Amino acid sequence: MKTKQLIIGATMLTLGIIGLTSFQSETSEKDTDKSGNTACEVYGEIKIVDYGEDYKVKIVDYGEDVKVKWVDYGADDKGEWKEVDYSEDYKIKWVDYGEDFSIKEVDYGEGC
């Protein structure tokens, strides 16, 4: 009888461990899109910094990775950036070379 209880207990414990290890928790980080373009997932509240940046970004007129529209509120979709001084989603440093990605500033047609 005791052996049967031990086997049942071990089986339940094993199934519980398997269940917990196979559980995938969601992260708060934004995933890259299907093409692997990180620039598409950088949107929201943006702080412009000189150091301590998350991304180095170059502003271009053509050949951009993402088209950015600066907004005053509701920066909750790809290509929409709102400049803030604190509580930012991302910190951006403007560069002329060595960029992580490039943007083109637009009034409409934002995104990837």
C-alpha positions in Angstrom: 0.0 0.0 0.0 2.8 2.4 0.9 4.6 1.6 -2.3 1.5 2.4 -4.4 1.1 5.8 -2.6 4.8 6.5 -3.2 4.5 5.7 -7.0 1.3 7.8 -7.3 3.0 10.7 -5.4 6.1 10.5 -7.6 4.0 10.4 -10.8 2.0 13.4 -9.7 5.2 15.3 -8.8 6.8 14.4 -12.2 3.7 15.5 -14.1 3.6 18.8 -12.2 7.3 19.5 -13.0 6.8 18.7 -16.6 3.7 21.0 -16.7 5.6 23.9 -15.1 8.7 23.6 -17.3 6.6 23.5 -20.5 4.7 26.6 -19.4 5.8 29.7 -21.4 5.4 33.0 -19.6 4.9 36.2 -21.5 7.6 38.8 -21.3 7.1 42.6 -21.3 9.7 42.9 -24.1 8.4 43.5 -27.6 9.3 40.7 -30.1 10.8 41.5 -33.4 8.4 41.1 -36.4 8.4 38.1 -38.7 11.2 39.6 -40.9 13.4 40.0 -37.8 13.4 43.8 -38.2 14.0 45.2 -34.6 13.3 48.8 -35.8 9.6 47.9 -36.4 9.2 47.1 -32.7 10.7 50.3 -31.4 7.7 52.6 -30.9 6.0 54.4 -28.1 7.6 56.9 -25.7 11.1 57.8 -26.8 13.8 59.7 -24.9 16.6 61.2 -26.9 19.9 60.8 -25.1 23.6 61.4 -25.6 24.7 58.2 -23.8 23.1 55.1 -22.2 21.0 54.5 -25.3 19.0 51.4 -26.1 19.5 52.0 -29.9 21.7 54.2 -32.1 19.6 55.6 -34.8 20.4 57.5 -38.1 17.9 59.8 -39.8 17.9 59.3 -43.6 15.9 60.5 -46.6 15.7 57.1 -48.2 16.6 53.5 -47.6 15.2 53.6 -44.1 14.4 50.6 -41.9 11.2 52.2 -40.5 9.2 55.4 -41.2 8.5 57.3 -38.0 5.7 59.7 -37.4 6.1 62.0 -34.3 2.9 62.1 -32.3 1.7 64.1 -29.3 -0.3 61.2 -27.8 -1.3 57.6 -28.6 2.1 56.3 -29.7 0.9 52.7 -29.6 1.5 51.4 -33.1 4.6 50.6 -35.2 6.3 53.8 -36.5 4.6 56.1 -34.0 7.0 57.9 -31.6 6.3 60.4 -28.8 9.3 62.3 -27.4 9.4 62.3 -23.6 11.8 63.3 -20.9 11.1 60.5 -18.5 9.1 57.2 -18.3 10.4 56.2 -21.8 10.0 52.9 -23.5 13.3 53.3 -25.3 16.3 55.6 -25.2 17.6 56.7 -28.6 20.9 58.3 -29.6 21.1 60.1 -32.9 24.2 59.1 -34.9 25.7 59.7 -38.3 27.3 56.2 -38.6 27.4 52.9 -36.7 23.6 52.9 -36.3 21.5 50.0 -35.2 18.8 51.0 -37.6 17.8 54.1 -39.7 14.5 56.0 -39.8 12.8 58.4 -42.1 10.6 61.1 -40.5 7.1 61.2 -42.2 3.7 62.9 -41.7 1.8 59.8 -42.8 2.5 56.2 -43.9 4.5 55.4 -40.8 5.6 51.9 -40.0 7.7 49.2 -41.8 
